Amino acid sequence: MSNETVTYSLEAVLTRIEGKIDSLQKDVNQKFDKIDERLTKVEIGQSELKGEIKALGFKIEGIDKRLEKVENEQSVLVKSVSDLQGFRGLILPLIVGGISAGIGAIITVSIRFSLLGGNP
């Protein structure tokens, strides 16, 4: 093998190194710019999500209030139905009692009429 000596001027070597550094710096800057753009988009998306989450929170509060109202109305309706069922259970005894009282009155009047001979 031959040992050849290649000589470059220091200025040429430094210029090439500087050019490579500048090129790498440009690539790094472009990548940082892209990362910065993506980060900005993420921050905007995060802000939008916070707003949507807050809006959903208000909707959930509204739904909770409506559900509570429905549950209260359901409780009132259940009590009313229960009261009506209890009243329905009383109707038959009242009717039977009324009929019995009427029959008793008719029998009493008939017996008095027959015993007294038609004179009150």
C-alpha distances in whole Angstrom, upper triangle without the diagonal:
4,6,9,12,15,18,21,25,26,29,27,25,29,30,28,29,32,33,31,34,36,35,36,39,40,40,41,44,45,44,47,49,49,50,53,54,54,56,58,59,59,62,64,64,65,68,69,69,71,74,74,74,77,79,79,80,83,84,83,86,88,88,89,92,93,92,94,97,97,97,100,102,101,103,106,106,106,109,111,110,111,114,115,115,117,120,120,121,124,125,126,128,130,131,132,134,136,137,138,140,141,143,144,146,147,149,150,152,153,154,156,158,159,160,162,163,162,163,160
4,6,9,12,15,19,22,24,27,25,23,27,28,26,27,31,31,30,33,35,35,35,38,40,39,41,43,44,44,47,49,49,50,52,54,54,56,58,59,60,62,64,64,65,68,69,70,71,74,74,75,77,79,79,81,84,84,84,87,89,89,90,93,94,93,95,98,98,98,101,103,102,104,107,107,107,110,112,112,113,116,117,116,119,121,121,122,125,126,128,130,131,132,134,136,137,138,140,141,143,144,146,147,149,150,152,153,154,156,158,159,160,162,163,165,163,164,161
4,6,9,13,16,19,21,24,22,21,24,26,24,25,28,29,28,30,33,33,33,36,37,37,39,41,42,43,45,47,47,48,50,52,53,54,56,58,58,60,62,63,64,66,68,68,70,72,73,73,76,78,78,79,82,83,83,85,87,87,88,91,92,92,94,97,97,97,100,102,101,103,106,106,106,109,111,111,112,115,116,116,118,120,120,121,124,125,127,129,130,131,133,135,136,137,139,140,142,143,145,146,148,149,151,152,154,155,157,158,159,161,162,164,162,163,160
4,6,10,13,16,18,21,19,18,22,23,22,23,26,26,26,28,31,31,31,34,36,36,37,40,41,41,43,45,46,47,49,51,51,53,55,56,57,59,61,62,63,65,67,67,69,71,72,72,75,77,77,78,81,82,82,84,87,87,88,90,92,91,93,96,96,97,99,101,101,102,105,106,106,108,110,110,111,114,115,115,117,120,120,121,124,125,127,129,130,131,133,134,136,137,139,140,141,143,144,146,147,149,150,152,153,155,156,158,159,161,162,163,162,163,160
4,6,10,13,15,18,16,15,19,20,19,20,24,24,24,26,29,29,29,32,34,34,35,38,39,40,41,44,45,45,47,49,50,51,53,55,56,57,59,60,61,63,65,66,67,70,71,71,73,75,76,77,80,81,81,83,85,85,86,89,90,90,92,95,95,96,98,100,100,101,104,105,105,107,109,110,111,113,114,115,117,119,119,120,123,124,126,128,129,130,132,134,135,136,138,139,141,142,144,145,147,148,150,151,153,154,156,157,159,160,161,163,161,162,159
4,7,10,12,15,13,12,16,17,16,17,20,21,21,23,25,26,27,29,31,31,33,35,36,37,39,40,42,43,45,46,47,48,51,52,53,55,57,58,59,61,62,63,65,67,68,69,71,73,73,74,77,78,78,81,83,83,84,87,88,88,90,92,93,93,96,98,98,99,102,102,103,105,107,107,108,111,112,112,115,117,117,118,121,122,124,126,127,128,130,132,133,134,136,137,139,140,142,143,145,146,148,149,151,152,154,155,156,158,159,161,159,160,157
4,7,9,12,10,10,13,15,14,16,19,19,20,22,24,25,26,28,29,30,32,34,35,36,38,40,41,42,44,46,47,48,50,51,52,54,56,57,58,60,62,63,64,66,67,68,70,72,73,74,76,78,78,80,82,83,84,86,88,88,90,92,93,93,96,98,98,99,102,102,103,105,107,107,109,111,112,113,115,117,117,119,121,122,124,126,127,128,130,132,133,134,136,137,139,140,142,143,145,146,148,149,151,152,154,155,157,158,159,161,159,160,157
4,6,8,7,7,10,11,11,13,15,16,17,19,21,21,23,25,26,27,29,31,32,33,35,36,38,39,41,42,44,45,47,48,50,51,53,54,55,57,59,60,61,63,64,65,67,69,70,71,74,75,75,77,79,80,81,84,85,85,87,89,90,91,93,95,95,97,99,100,100,103,105,105,106,109,110,110,112,114,115,116,119,120,122,124,125,126,128,129,130,132,134,135,136,138,139,141,142,144,145,147,148,150,151,152,154,156,157,158,156,157,154
4,5,5,6,9,10,11,13,14,15,17,19,20,21,23,24,26,27,29,30,32,33,35,36,38,39,40,42,44,45,46,48,49,50,52,54,55,56,58,60,61,63,64,65,67,69,70,71,73,75,75,77,79,80,81,83,85,85,87,89,90,91,93,95,95,97,99,100,100,103,105,105,106,109,110,110,113,115,115,116,119,120,122,124,125,126,128,130,131,132,134,135,136,138,140,141,143,144,145,147,149,150,151,153,155,156,157,158,156,157,154
4,5,5,6,8,10,10,12,14,15,16,18,20,21,22,24,26,27,28,30,31,32,34,36,37,38,40,42,42,44,46,47,48,50,52,52,54,56,57,58,60,62,63,64,66,67,68,71,72,73,75,77,78,78,81,82,83,84,87,88,88,91,92,93,94,97,98,98,100,102,103,104,106,108,108,110,112,113,114,117,118,120,122,122,124,126,127,128,130,132,133,134,136,137,139,140,142,143,144,146,148,149,150,152,154,155,156,154,155,152
4,6,5,6,9,10,10,12,14,15,16,18,20,20,22,24,25,26,28,30,31,32,34,35,36,38,40,41,42,44,46,46,48,50,51,52,54,56,57,59,60,61,63,65,66,67,69,71,71,73,75,76,77,79,81,81,83,85,86,87,89,91,91,93,95,96,97,99,101,102,103,105,106,107,109,111,112,113,116,117,119,121,121,123,125,126,127,129,131,132,133,135,136,137,139,141,142,143,145,147,148,149,151,152,153,155,153,153,151
4,6,5,6,9,10,10,12,14,15,16,18,20,21,23,24,25,27,29,30,31,33,34,35,37,39,40,41,43,45,46,48,49,50,52,54,55,56,58,60,61,62,64,65,66,69,70,71,73,75,75,76,79,80,81,82,85,85,86,89,90,91,92,95,95,96,98,100,101,102,104,105,106,108,110,111,112,115,116,118,120,120,122,124,125,126,128,130,131,132,134,135,136,138,140,141,142,144,146,147,148,150,151,152,154,152,153,150
4,5,5,6,8,10,11,12,14,15,17,18,20,21,22,24,26,27,28,30,32,33,34,36,38,38,40,42,43,44,46,48,49,50,52,53,55,57,58,59,61,63,63,65,67,68,69,71,73,74,75,77,78,79,81,83,84,84,87,88,89,90,93,94,94,96,98,99,100,102,104,104,106,108,109,110,113,114,116,118,118,120,122,123,124,126,128,129,130,132,133,135,136,138,139,140,142,144,145,146,148,149,151,152,150,151,148
4,5,5,6,8,10,10,12,14,15,16,18,20,21,22,24,25,26,28,30,31,32,34,36,36,38,40,41,42,44,46,46,48,50,51,52,54,56,57,58,60,61,62,65,66,67,69,71,72,73,75,76,77,79,81,82,82,85,86,87,88,91,92,92,95,96,97,98,100,102,102,104,106,107,108,111,112,114,116,117,118,120,121,122,124,126,127,128,130,132,133,134,136,137,139,140,142,143,144,146,148,149,150,148,149,146
4,5,5,6,9,10,10,12,14,15,16,18,20,21,22,24,25,26,28,30,31,32,34,35,37,39,40,41,43,45,46,47,49,50,51,53,55,56,57,59,60,62,64,65,66,68,70,71,72,74,75,76,78,80,81,82,84,86,86,88,90,91,91,94,96,96,97,100,101,102,104,106,106,108,110,111,113,115,116,117,119,121,121,123,125,126,127,129,131,132,133,135,136,138,139,141,142,144,145,147,148,149,147,148,145
4,5,5,6,9,10,10,12,14,15,17,18,20,21,23,24,25,27,28,30,31,33,34,36,38,39,40,42,43,44,46,48,49,50,52,54,55,57,58,59,61,63,64,65,67,69,69,71,73,74,75,77,79,79,80,83,84,85,86,89,89,90,92,94,95,96,98,99,100,102,104,104,106,108,110,112,114,114,116,118,119,120,122,124,125,126,128,129,130,132,134,135,136,138,140,141,142,144,145,146,148,146,147,144
4,5,5,6,9,10,11,12,14,15,16,18,20,21,22,24,26,27,28,30,31,32,34,36,37,38,40,42,42,44,46,47,48,51,52,53,54,56,57,58,61,62,63,65,67,67,68,71,72,73,74,77,77,78,81,82,83,84,87,87,88,90,92,93,94,96,97,98,100,102,103,104,106,108,110,112,112,114,116,117,118,120,122,123,124,126,127,128,130,132,133,134,136,138,139,140,142,143,144,146,144,145,142
4,5,5,6,9,10,10,12,14,15,16,18,20,21,22,24,25,26,28,30,31,32,34,35,36,38,40,41,42,44,46,47,49,50,51,53,55,56,57,59,60,61,63,65,66,67,69,71,71,73,75,76,77,79,81,81,83,85,86,87,89,91,91,93,95,96,97,99,101,101,103,105,106,109,111,111,113,115,116,117,119,120,121,123,125,126,127,129,131,132,133,135,136,138,139,141,142,143,145,143,143,140
4,5,5,6,9,10,10,12,14,15,16,18,20,21,23,24,25,27,29,30,31,33,34,36,37,39,40,42,43,45,46,48,49,50,52,54,55,56,58,60,60,62,64,65,66,69,70,70,72,74,75,76,78,80,80,82,84,85,86,88,90,90,92,94,95,96,98,100,100,102,104,105,108,110,110,111,114,115,116,118,119,120,122,124,125,126,128,130,131,132,134,135,137,138,140,141,142,144,141,142,139
4,5,5,6,8,10,11,12,14,15,16,18,20,21,22,24,26,27,28,30,32,33,34,36,37,38,40,42,43,44,46,48,49,51,52,53,54,57,58,59,61,63,63,64,67,68,68,70,73,73,74,77,78,78,80,83,83,84,86,88,88,90,92,93,94,96,98,98,100,102,103,105,107,108,109,111,113,114,115,117,118,120,122,123,124,126,127,129,130,132,133,135,136,138,139,140,142,140,140,138
4,5,5,6,8,10,10,12,14,15,16,18,20,21,22,24,25,26,28,30,31,32,34,36,36,38,40,41,42,44,46,47,48,50,51,52,55,56,57,59,61,61,62,65,66,67,68,71,71,72,75,76,77,78,81,81,82,84,86,87,88,90,92,92,94,96,97,98,101,102,104,106,106,108,110,111,112,114,116,117,118,120,121,122,124,126,127,128,130,132,133,134,136,137,139,140,138,139,136
4,5,5,6,9,10,10,12,14,15,16,18,20,20,22,24,25,26,28,30,31,32,34,35,37,39,40,41,43,45,46,47,49,50,51,54,55,56,58,60,60,62,64,65,66,68,70,71,71,74,75,76,78,80,81,81,84,85,86,87,90,91,91,93,95,96,98,100,101,103,105,106,107,109,110,111,113,115,116,117,119,121,122,123,125,126,127,129,131,132,133,135,137,138,139,137,138,135
4,5,5,6,9,10,11,12,14,15,17,18,20,21,23,24,26,27,29,30,32,33,34,36,38,39,40,42,43,45,46,48,49,51,53,54,55,57,59,59,60,63,64,65,67,69,69,70,73,74,74,76,79,79,80,82,84,84,86,88,89,90,92,94,94,96,98,99,102,104,104,105,108,109,110,112,113,115,116,118,119,120,122,124,125,126,128,129,131,132,134,135,136,138,136,136,133
4,5,5,6,8,10,11,12,14,15,16,18,20,21,22,24,26,27,28,30,31,32,34,36,37,38,40,42,42,44,46,47,48,51,52,53,55,57,57,58,61,62,62,64,67,67,68,70,72,72,74,76,77,78,80,82,82,84,86,87,88,90,92,92,94,96,97,99,101,102,103,105,107,108,109,111,112,114,115,117,118,120,121,123,124,126,127,129,130,132,133,134,136,134,134,131
4,5,5,6,9,10,10,12,14,15,16,18,20,20,22,24,25,26,28,30,31,32,34,35,37,39,40,41,43,45,46,47,49,50,51,53,55,56,57,59,61,61,63,65,66,67,69,71,71,73,75,76,77,79,81,81,83,85,86,87,89,91,91,93,95,96,98,100,101,102,105,106,107,108,110,111,112,115,116,117,119,120,122,123,125,126,127,129,131,132,133,134,132,133,130
4,5,5,6,9,10,10,12,14,15,16,18,20,21,23,24,25,27,28,30,31,33,34,36,37,39,40,42,43,44,46,48,49,50,52,54,55,56,58,60,60,62,64,65,66,68,70,70,72,74,75,76,78,80,80,82,84,85,86,88,90,90,92,94,95,97,99,100,101,104,105,106,107,109,110,111,113,115,116,118,119,121,122,124,125,126,128,130,131,132,133,131,132,129
4,5,5,6,9,10,11,12,14,15,17,18,20,21,22,24,26,27,28,30,32,33,34,36,37,38,40,42,43,44,47,48,48,51,52,53,54,57,58,58,60,62,63,64,66,68,68,70,72,73,74,76,78,78,80,82,83,84,86,88,88,90,92,93,95,97,98,99,101,103,103,105,107,108,109,111,113,114,115,117,119,120,121,123,124,126,127,129,130,131,129,130,127
4,5,5,6,9,10,10,12,14,15,16,18,20,21,22,24,25,26,28,30,31,32,34,36,36,38,40,41,42,45,46,47,49,51,51,52,55,56,56,58,61,61,62,64,66,66,68,71,71,72,74,76,76,78,80,81,82,84,86,86,88,90,92,94,96,96,98,100,101,102,104,106,107,108,110,111,112,114,116,117,118,120,122,123,124,126,127,128,130,128,128,126
4,5,5,6,9,10,10,12,14,15,16,18,20,21,22,24,25,26,28,30,31,33,34,35,37,39,40,41,43,45,46,47,49,50,51,54,55,56,57,60,60,61,64,65,66,67,70,70,71,74,75,76,77,79,81,81,83,85,86,87,90,91,93,95,96,97,99,100,101,103,105,106,107,109,110,111,113,115,116,117,119,121,122,123,125,127,127,129,127,127,125
4,5,5,6,9,10,11,12,14,15,17,18,20,21,23,24,26,27,28,30,32,33,34,36,38,39,40,42,43,44,46,48,49,50,53,54,54,56,58,59,60,62,64,64,66,68,69,70,72,74,74,76,78,79,80,82,84,84,86,88,89,91,94,94,95,98,99,100,101,103,104,105,107,109,110,111,113,115,116,117,119,120,122,124,125,126,127,125,126,123
4,5,5,6,8,10,11,12,14,15,16,18,20,21,22,24,26,27,28,30,31,32,34,36,37,38,41,41,42,44,46,47,48,51,52,52,54,56,57,58,60,62,62,64,66,67,68,70,72,72,73,76,77,77,80,82,82,84,86,87,89,91,92,93,95,97,97,99,101,102,103,105,107,108,109,111,112,114,115,117,118,119,121,123,124,125,123,124,121
4,5,5,6,9,10,10,12,14,15,16,18,20,20,22,24,25,26,28,30,31,32,34,35,37,39,40,41,43,45,45,47,49,50,51,53,55,56,56,59,60,61,63,65,66,66,69,70,71,72,75,76,76,79,80,81,83,85,86,88,90,91,92,94,95,96,98,100,101,102,104,106,107,108,110,111,113,114,116,117,118,120,122,123,124,122,123,120
4,5,5,6,9,10,10,12,14,15,16,18,20,21,23,24,25,27,28,30,31,33,34,36,38,39,40,42,44,44,46,48,49,50,52,54,55,56,58,60,60,62,64,65,66,68,70,70,72,74,75,76,78,80,80,82,84,85,88,90,90,91,94,95,95,97,99,100,101,103,105,106,107,109,111,112,113,115,116,117,120,121,122,123,121,122,119
4,5,5,6,8,10,11,12,14,15,16,18,20,21,22,24,26,27,28,30,32,32,34,36,37,38,40,42,43,44,46,47,48,50,52,53,54,56,58,58,60,62,63,64,66,68,68,70,72,73,74,76,78,78,80,82,83,85,87,88,89,91,93,93,95,97,98,99,101,103,104,105,107,108,110,111,113,114,115,117,119,120,121,119,120,117
4,5,5,6,9,10,10,12,14,15,16,18,20,21,22,24,25,26,28,30,31,32,35,36,36,38,40,41,42,45,46,46,48,50,51,52,54,56,56,58,60,61,62,64,66,66,68,70,71,72,74,76,76,78,80,81,84,85,86,87,90,91,92,93,95,96,98,100,101,102,104,106,107,108,110,111,112,114,116,117,118,119,117,118,115
4,5,5,6,9,10,10,12,14,15,16,18,20,21,23,24,25,27,29,30,31,33,34,35,37,39,40,41,43,45,46,47,49,50,51,53,55,56,57,60,60,61,64,65,66,67,69,71,71,74,75,76,78,80,81,83,85,86,87,89,90,91,93,95,96,97,99,101,101,103,105,106,107,109,111,112,113,115,117,117,119,117,117,114
4,5,5,6,9,10,11,12,14,15,17,18,20,21,23,24,26,27,28,30,32,33,34,36,38,39,40,42,43,44,46,48,49,50,52,54,54,56,58,59,60,62,64,64,66,68,69,70,72,74,74,76,79,79,82,84,84,85,88,89,90,91,93,94,95,98,99,100,101,104,105,106,108,109,110,112,114,115,116,117,115,116,113
4,5,5,6,9,10,10,12,14,15,16,18,20,21,22,24,26,26,28,30,31,32,34,36,36,38,40,41,42,44,46,47,48,50,52,52,54,56,57,58,60,61,62,63,66,67,68,70,71,72,74,76,77,79,81,82,83,85,87,87,89,91,92,93,95,97,98,99,101,102,103,105,107,108,109,111,113,114,115,113,114,111
4,5,5,6,9,10,10,12,14,15,16,18,20,20,22,24,25,26,29,30,31,33,35,35,37,39,40,41,43,45,46,46,49,50,51,53,55,56,56,59,60,61,62,65,66,67,69,70,71,73,75,76,78,80,81,82,84,86,86,88,90,91,92,94,96,97,98,100,101,103,104,106,107,108,110,112,113,114,112,113,110
4,5,5,6,9,10,11,12,14,15,17,18,20,21,23,24,26,27,29,30,32,33,34,36,38,39,40,42,44,45,46,48,49,50,52,54,55,56,58,60,60,62,64,65,66,68,70,71,72,74,75,78,80,80,81,84,85,86,88,90,90,91,94,95,96,98,100,101,102,104,105,106,107,110,111,112,113,111,112,109
4,5,5,6,8,10,10,12,14,15,16,18,20,21,22,24,26,27,28,30,32,32,34,36,37,38,40,42,43,44,46,47,48,50,52,53,54,56,58,58,60,62,63,64,66,68,68,70,72,73,75,78,78,79,82,83,83,85,87,88,89,91,93,94,95,97,98,99,101,103,104,105,107,109,110,111,109,109,107
4,5,5,6,9,10,10,12,14,15,16,18,20,20,22,24,25,26,28,30,31,32,34,35,36,38,40,41,42,44,46,46,48,50,51,52,54,56,56,58,60,61,62,64,66,66,68,70,71,74,76,76,77,80,81,81,83,85,86,87,89,91,92,94,95,97,98,100,101,102,104,106,107,108,109,107,108,105
4,5,5,6,9,10,10,12,14,15,16,18,20,21,23,24,25,27,29,30,31,33,35,35,37,39,40,41,43,45,46,47,49,50,51,53,55,56,57,59,61,62,64,65,66,68,70,71,73,75,76,77,79,80,81,83,85,86,87,89,90,91,93,95,96,97,99,101,102,103,105,106,107,109,107,107,104
4,5,5,6,9,10,11,12,14,15,17,18,20,21,23,24,26,27,29,30,32,33,34,36,38,39,40,42,44,44,46,48,49,50,52,54,55,56,58,59,60,62,64,65,67,69,70,72,74,74,76,78,79,80,82,84,84,85,88,89,90,92,94,95,96,98,99,100,102,104,105,106,107,105,106,103
4,5,5,6,9,10,10,12,14,15,16,18,20,21,22,24,26,26,28,30,31,32,34,36,37,38,40,41,42,44,46,47,48,50,51,52,54,56,57,58,60,62,62,64,66,67,70,72,72,73,76,77,77,79,81,82,83,85,87,88,89,91,92,93,95,97,98,99,101,103,104,105,103,104,101
4,5,5,6,9,10,10,12,14,15,16,18,20,21,22,24,25,26,29,30,31,32,34,35,36,39,40,41,42,45,46,46,49,50,51,52,55,56,57,59,60,61,63,65,66,68,70,71,72,74,76,76,78,80,81,82,84,86,87,88,90,91,92,94,96,97,98,100,102,103,104,102,103,100
4,5,5,6,9,10,11,13,14,15,17,19,20,21,23,24,26,27,29,30,32,33,35,36,38,39,40,42,44,45,46,48,50,51,52,54,55,56,58,60,61,63,65,66,68,70,70,72,74,75,76,78,80,80,81,84,85,86,88,90,90,92,94,95,96,97,100,101,102,103,101,101,98
4,5,5,6,9,10,11,12,14,16,17,18,20,21,22,24,26,27,28,30,32,33,34,36,37,38,40,42,43,44,46,48,49,50,52,53,54,56,58,59,61,63,63,66,68,68,69,72,73,73,75,78,78,79,82,83,84,85,88,88,90,91,93,94,95,97,99,100,101,99,99,97
4,5,5,6,8,10,10,12,14,15,16,18,20,20,22,24,25,26,28,30,31,32,34,35,36,38,40,41,42,44,46,46,48,50,51,52,54,56,56,58,60,61,64,66,66,67,70,71,71,73,75,76,77,80,81,82,84,86,86,88,90,91,92,94,96,97,98,99,97,98,95
4,5,5,6,9,10,10,12,14,15,16,18,20,21,23,24,25,27,29,30,31,33,35,35,37,39,40,41,43,45,46,47,49,50,52,53,55,56,58,60,61,63,65,65,67,69,70,71,73,75,75,77,79,80,81,83,85,86,87,89,91,91,93,95,96,97,98,96,97,94
4,5,5,6,9,10,11,12,14,15,17,18,20,21,23,24,26,27,29,30,32,33,34,36,38,39,40,42,44,45,46,48,49,51,52,54,55,57,59,60,62,64,64,66,68,69,69,72,74,74,75,78,79,80,81,84,84,85,87,89,90,91,93,95,95,97,95,95,92
4,5,5,6,8,10,10,12,14,15,16,18,20,21,22,24,26,26,28,30,31,32,34,36,37,38,40,41,42,44,46,47,48,50,52,52,54,56,57,60,62,62,63,66,67,67,69,71,72,73,75,77,78,79,81,82,83,85,87,88,89,91,93,93,95,93,93,90
4,5,5,6,9,10,10,12,14,15,16,18,20,20,22,24,25,26,28,30,31,32,34,35,36,38,40,41,42,44,46,47,49,50,51,53,55,56,58,60,60,62,64,65,66,68,70,71,72,74,75,76,78,80,81,82,84,86,87,88,90,91,92,94,92,92,89
4,5,5,6,9,10,11,13,14,15,17,19,20,21,23,24,26,27,29,30,31,33,35,36,38,39,40,42,44,45,46,48,49,51,52,54,55,58,60,60,61,64,65,65,67,69,70,71,73,75,75,77,79,80,81,83,85,86,87,89,90,91,93,91,91,88
4,5,5,6,9,10,11,12,14,16,17,18,20,21,23,24,26,27,28,30,32,33,34,36,37,39,40,42,43,45,46,48,49,51,53,53,56,58,58,59,62,63,63,65,67,68,69,71,73,73,75,77,78,79,81,83,84,85,87,89,89,91,89,89,86
4,5,5,6,9,10,10,12,14,15,16,18,20,21,22,24,25,26,28,30,31,32,34,35,36,38,40,41,42,44,46,47,48,50,51,54,56,56,57,60,61,61,63,65,66,67,70,71,72,73,75,76,78,79,81,82,83,85,87,88,89,87,88,85
4,5,5,6,9,10,10,12,14,15,16,18,20,21,23,24,25,27,29,30,31,33,34,36,37,39,40,41,43,45,46,48,49,51,53,55,55,57,59,60,61,63,65,65,66,69,70,71,73,75,75,77,79,80,81,83,85,86,87,88,86,87,84
4,5,5,6,9,10,11,12,14,15,17,18,20,21,23,24,26,27,29,30,32,33,34,36,38,39,40,42,43,45,47,48,49,52,54,54,55,58,58,59,61,63,64,65,67,68,69,71,73,74,75,77,79,79,81,83,84,85,86,84,85,82
4,5,5,6,9,10,10,12,14,15,16,18,20,21,22,24,26,27,28,30,31,32,34,36,37,38,40,41,42,44,46,47,50,52,52,53,56,57,57,59,61,62,63,65,67,67,69,71,72,73,75,77,78,79,81,82,83,85,82,83,80
4,5,5,6,9,10,10,12,14,15,16,18,20,20,22,24,25,26,28,30,31,32,34,35,37,38,40,41,43,45,46,48,50,50,52,54,55,56,58,60,60,62,64,65,66,68,70,71,72,74,76,76,78,80,81,82,84,81,82,79
4,5,5,6,9,10,11,12,14,15,17,18,20,21,23,24,25,27,29,30,31,33,34,36,37,39,40,42,44,45,48,49,49,51,53,54,55,57,59,59,61,63,64,65,67,69,69,71,73,74,75,77,79,80,81,82,80,81,78
4,5,5,6,9,10,11,12,14,15,17,18,20,21,22,24,26,27,28,30,32,33,34,36,37,38,40,42,43,46,48,47,49,52,52,53,55,57,57,59,61,62,63,65,67,68,69,71,73,73,75,77,78,79,80,78,79,75
4,5,5,6,8,10,10,12,14,15,16,18,20,21,22,24,25,26,28,30,31,32,34,35,36,38,40,41,44,46,46,47,50,51,51,53,55,56,57,59,61,61,63,65,66,67,69,71,72,73,75,77,77,79,77,77,74
4,5,5,6,9,10,10,12,14,15,16,18,20,21,22,24,25,27,28,30,31,33,34,36,37,39,40,43,44,45,46,49,49,50,52,54,55,56,58,60,60,62,64,65,66,68,70,71,72,74,76,76,78,76,77,73
4,5,5,6,9,10,11,12,14,15,17,18,20,21,23,24,26,27,28,30,32,33,34,36,38,39,42,43,43,45,47,48,49,51,53,53,54,57,58,59,61,63,63,64,67,68,69,70,73,74,74,76,74,74,71
4,5,5,6,9,10,10,12,14,15,16,18,20,21,22,24,25,26,28,30,31,32,34,36,37,40,41,41,43,45,46,47,49,51,51,52,55,56,57,59,61,62,63,65,66,67,68,71,72,73,74,72,73,70
4,5,5,6,9,10,10,12,14,15,16,18,20,21,22,24,25,26,28,30,31,33,34,36,38,40,40,42,44,45,46,48,50,50,52,54,55,56,58,60,61,62,64,65,66,68,70,71,72,73,71,72,69
4,5,5,6,9,10,10,12,14,15,17,18,20,21,23,24,26,27,29,30,32,33,35,37,39,39,41,43,44,44,47,48,49,50,53,54,55,57,58,59,61,63,64,65,66,69,70,70,72,70,71,68
4,5,5,6,8,10,11,12,14,15,16,18,20,21,22,24,26,27,28,30,32,33,36,37,37,39,41,42,42,45,47,47,48,51,52,52,54,56,57,58,60,62,63,64,66,68,68,70,68,68,65
4,5,5,6,9,10,10,12,14,15,16,18,20,21,22,24,25,26,28,30,31,34,35,35,37,39,40,41,43,45,46,47,49,50,51,53,55,56,57,59,61,62,63,65,66,67,69,67,67,64
4,5,5,6,9,10,10,12,14,15,16,18,20,21,22,24,25,27,29,30,33,34,34,36,38,39,40,42,44,45,46,48,49,50,52,54,55,56,58,60,61,62,64,65,66,68,66,67,64
4,5,5,6,9,10,11,12,14,15,17,18,20,21,23,24,26,27,29,31,33,33,35,37,38,38,41,42,43,44,47,48,48,51,52,53,54,57,58,59,60,62,63,64,66,64,65,61
4,5,5,6,9,10,10,12,14,15,16,18,20,21,22,24,26,27,29,31,31,33,35,36,36,39,41,41,42,45,46,47,48,50,51,52,54,56,57,58,60,62,62,64,62,62,59
4,5,5,6,9,10,10,12,14,15,16,18,20,21,22,24,25,28,30,30,32,34,35,36,38,39,40,42,44,45,46,48,50,50,52,54,55,56,58,60,61,62,63,62,62,59
4,5,5,6,9,10,11,12,14,15,16,18,20,21,23,24,27,28,29,31,33,33,34,37,38,39,40,43,44,45,47,48,49,51,53,54,55,56,58,60,61,62,60,61,58
4,5,5,6,9,10,10,12,14,15,16,18,20,21,22,25,27,26,28,31,31,32,34,36,37,38,40,41,42,44,46,47,48,50,52,53,54,56,57,58,60,58,58,55
4,5,5,6,8,10,10,12,14,15,16,18,20,21,23,25,25,27,29,30,31,33,35,35,37,39,40,41,43,45,46,47,49,50,51,53,55,56,57,59,57,57,54
4,5,5,6,9,10,10,12,14,15,17,19,20,22,24,24,26,28,29,30,32,34,35,36,38,39,41,42,44,45,47,48,50,51,52,54,55,57,58,56,57,54
4,5,5,6,9,10,10,12,14,15,17,18,21,22,22,25,27,27,28,31,32,33,34,36,37,38,41,42,43,44,46,48,49,50,52,53,54,56,54,55,52
4,5,5,6,9,10,10,12,14,15,16,19,21,21,22,25,25,26,28,30,31,32,34,36,36,38,40,41,42,44,46,47,48,50,51,52,54,52,53,50
4,5,5,6,9,10,10,12,14,15,18,19,20,21,24,25,25,27,29,30,31,33,35,36,38,39,40,42,44,45,46,48,49,51,52,53,52,53,50
4,5,5,6,9,10,11,13,14,17,18,19,21,22,23,25,27,28,29,31,33,34,35,37,38,39,41,43,44,45,47,49,50,51,53,51,52,49
4,5,5,6,9,10,11,12,15,16,16,19,21,21,22,25,26,27,28,30,31,32,34,36,37,38,40,42,43,44,46,47,48,50,48,49,46
4,5,5,6,9,10,10,13,15,15,17,19,20,21,23,24,25,27,29,30,31,33,35,36,37,39,40,41,43,45,46,47,48,47,48,45
4,5,5,6,9,10,12,14,15,16,18,19,20,22,24,25,26,28,29,31,32,34,35,37,38,40,41,43,44,46,47,48,47,48,45
4,5,5,7,9,11,12,13,15,17,17,19,21,22,23,25,27,27,29,31,32,33,35,37,38,39,41,43,44,45,47,45,46,43
4,5,5,6,9,10,10,12,15,15,16,18,20,21,22,24,25,26,28,30,31,32,34,36,37,38,40,41,42,44,42,43,40
4,5,5,7,10,10,11,13,15,16,17,19,20,22,23,25,26,28,29,31,32,34,35,37,38,39,41,42,44,42,43,40
4,6,6,8,9,11,12,13,15,17,18,19,21,22,24,25,27,28,29,31,33,34,36,37,38,40,41,43,41,43,40
4,6,6,6,9,10,11,12,14,15,16,18,20,21,22,24,26,27,28,30,31,33,34,36,37,38,40,39,39,37
4,6,5,6,9,10,10,12,14,15,16,18,20,21,23,24,25,27,28,30,31,33,34,36,37,38,37,38,35
4,5,5,6,8,10,11,12,14,15,16,18,20,21,22,24,26,27,28,30,31,33,34,36,37,35,37,34
4,5,5,6,8,10,10,12,14,15,16,18,20,21,22,24,25,26,28,30,31,32,34,35,34,35,33
4,5,5,6,9,10,10,12,14,15,16,18,20,21,22,24,25,27,28,30,31,32,34,32,33,31
4,5,5,6,8,10,10,12,14,15,16,18,20,21,22,24,26,27,28,30,31,32,31,32,30
4,5,5,6,8,10,10,12,14,15,16,18,20,21,22,24,25,27,28,30,31,30,31,29
4,6,5,6,9,10,10,12,14,15,16,18,20,21,22,24,25,26,28,29,28,29,27
4,5,5,6,9,10,10,12,14,15,16,18,20,21,22,24,25,27,28,26,27,25
4,5,5,6,8,10,10,12,14,15,16,18,20,21,22,24,25,26,25,26,24
4,5,5,6,8,10,10,12,14,15,16,18,20,21,22,24,25,24,25,23
4,6,5,6,9,10,10,12,14,15,16,18,20,21,22,24,22,23,21
4,5,5,6,9,10,11,12,14,15,16,18,20,21,22,20,22,19
4,5,5,6,8,10,10,12,14,15,16,18,20,21,19,21,19
4,5,5,6,9,10,10,12,14,15,16,18,19,19,20,18
4,5,5,6,8,10,11,12,14,15,16,18,16,17,15
4,5,5,6,9,10,10,12,14,15,16,15,16,15
4,5,5,6,9,10,10,12,14,15,14,16,15
4,5,5,6,8,10,10,12,14,13,14,12
4,6,5,6,9,10,10,12,10,11,10
4,5,5,6,8,10,10,10,12,11
4,5,5,6,8,10,10,12,11
4,5,5,6,8,8,9,8
4,6,5,6,5,7,7
4,6,5,6,9,10
4,5,8,9,10
4,6,6,7
4,6,8
4,6
4
